[in-house]
């Protein structure tokens, strides 16, 4: 599954975002034969295969939406928001970005009080 290329329908092995409510989203990998428990009841993965992204899926006690993951939703859904970078990580990133003397690097982030 790629964040850069959108698909029309859910296939086996796809990563999907389950939008249950404003503050309740979950990310799952669709695998035929498995079941995911939500507050609205059990959701069988097989029921998601072939469904169009953005569709409303009914569970026993309510409904949810199946969404294609985007970088923004993926970041919002992560349990942590920051990442500590150690010197070994920084050296690999620097190498992969092909940074050279004189390159300009801008680091950004939020500051919380």
N, C-alpha and C positions, 0 to 999 in steps of 0.2 A: 504494500500500500504506500502510495506516495502522496505527500502533501501538495506537491506541485501539479499533479494531474488528477482531475476529478473524474469519478465514474458515475454512471447512472444508477446502477443497482448493487446491492450487497452480494458479495460472493464468499464462499467458504475460505477462511484464512484472512479476511479483511479486518482491519481495525476500525471499529465504529464508536461513535460517541452516543451514549444514551442520555438524552435530555429529559430528565424527570421533572425538574422544576428549576426556578431561577437560581437557587443555590444548591442544586442537586444534579450533578452530571457525573457519569461514569464512563470509563473507556474500557472496552472489551475487545478481544480477538474472537471473531466468530468461528466456532468449531462445531461441525455437525455432530450431534449426539450429546452436547453439553447443555446445561441449564444455568441461567443467571437469576439469582433471587433479588427482586426489587421490593420496595415497600408496597407496591401494587400487586404483587404475586410473582410467580415463576415465569420467566421468559425463556422459552426454548430457542436455542441458537438456530435450529432448523427453520423456525418460523421467520427468521430474519433474512435467510438466503432468498434472493430474488426480489426482495422489497426495494423500492426506490428510496434513495437517500432523501431525507426530509419528510418521510411518511410518518403518519401517526400509527403506532402499534398498540393494540388493545391487550391489556392483561386482565386478570380476573377481577381486580378491584379498582382498576383505573387504566390510564394510558400513558405512553411516553412517545418521544420522537427519536427516530434513528437519523443521526446526522453524520455527514462526511467530516472527518477531522481536519481542522485547519491549524496552522501554527498558533494562532491566538487562543483557540479553544484548548489546544494541547497544553499550552503554558498555564492557562487558568485552571486546568484540571490536575496539574501536578501537585503532589502533597507538599512540596517545598518550592520556594520562589527564588532562592539564591544558591549559588554554587561557589565553594571555596576553591580557588585555583592554586595549586602548589607549583613549585618551580619546575618539576618534571612535566606537568601538564602545560605550563606556559611555554616551555621549550618546544614541545610538539606542536602546539598551536602556532607559535612563531614560525616554525619550519614549514608547516602546511600552508600558512598564509603567504609564504614567500616574502617575508619582511626583510628589508635590507637597511643598512645605515641610511638615515635620512627619511625613511618611511614615516608617515604620520599615522598614529594609532589613537583612536578616540574611545575611551571607556565610559560607558554610561550606566546608570542605574538609579534606583530610587533610594532616598534616605528616609528612614522612618524614625520618628522619635518615640 
